[in-house]
């Protein structure tokens, strides 16, 4: 409960900060302090040091896994604000900096609900509280037509997915007369699900798949990520996406096997489609930002393995994946925000003029590829291992397909590295300070450290 309360309070504080001062640095500092307080409050709740108890009538269930994910999400958000907070204050000429930070905190409060919901109503509220601020942030650059178009498209398609979600919830309510996820189980008489439960779960699955950019519900992602200010794309593509998979895991926990053969066929097909669309389409992109949009779809394909396997290894894997993917993507988008030209040609010769930016960007790209000694390697390793542990006839070919697509992803990631180191050009970069360089080094160090000692994250989980 600490996470929900303190994230909402932090959002309100940022709103009042915008009334008191318009100094961008002061607003950013208040956001950093508020996020540190939020992070500490969640850690205290996780370890039982200081917890605020409010009766939720069983609609929320605060478990170790969800609380620990909150900690990782808030820590990633803190890194995001430390490295890109100055860019947040410059969106839209800096007139709404405090409001942008407030929206980020309100989105985090939705994530806190998603990680602990025990009722389908709270799932709906959590997703909407998380998503509505994103619709606004996407259109944060009001004078940019691409930003306006992306915001409208995201809002319309997000509203459509919300309707699908509510329809699925209504069907499951009709089957059980309640909204508790624990009530979703086979009949005690026939030991089988009725027609309403599978149909309702399919609709809820489609709605959440939209939020995490899983194919074939990914069509909004390239345009929205490309049109949104890069600094907000970084937040949407990392912390928010990872939260969607926690919603998946909580909903389908111990239900996937019970749902029968149809789900063991549907989910692998969605995984393969997501990997196929994301990786193959990314190859043909000339814009690095748009390439990263399709890359996020491909990464979602790997993260779906945590939903498929539904075991302890999968939960461990999604935690590592959250950190590895978030840190690398935040770093890549932080550098992207500084580039004058975000096309592949715009990166030509970056290593000669800005060697630190090129070196750290290389580490982040290698991590997303899954190269050993980076966090991304163990993220993918745990995902594949969870599927192998799950067993079944589909496991072997599903793992082989995933490895093949991981190899394909190396092509478009290495194109950026090739442009930075092996092509001549005049890469133009906006001004940046030593603090920005320091944060890039920190992010790169975290990527390598977790790549060498992945148990650092898991040891904190098994407290």
Secondary structure, DSSP 8 states (H G I E B T S, - for coil): -HHHHHHHHHHHHHHHHHHH---HHHHHHHHHHHHHHHHHHHHHHHTTSS------TTSB---HHHHHHHHHHHHHHHHHHHHHHHHHTTGGGGTTHHHHHHHHHHHHHHHHHHTTB-BHHHHHHHHHHHHHHHHHHHT--TT-HHHHHHHHHHHHHHHHHHHHHHHHHHHHHHHHSS-BGGG----TTTSS--HHHHHHHHHHHHHHHHHTT-TTS-HHHHHHHHHS-HHHHHHIIIIIHHHHHHHHHHHHTTTTTTT-HHHHHHHHHHHHHHHHHHHHHHHT--BHHHHHHHHHHHHHHHHTHHHHH-SHHHHHHHHHHHHHHHHHHHHHHHHHHHBS--BGGGGTTHHHH-HHHHHHHHHHHHHHHT-TTSHHHHHHHHHHHHHHHH-STTHHHHHHHHHHHHHHHHHHHHHHHHHHHHS-----B----HHHHHHHHHHHHHHHHHHH-THHHHHHH--
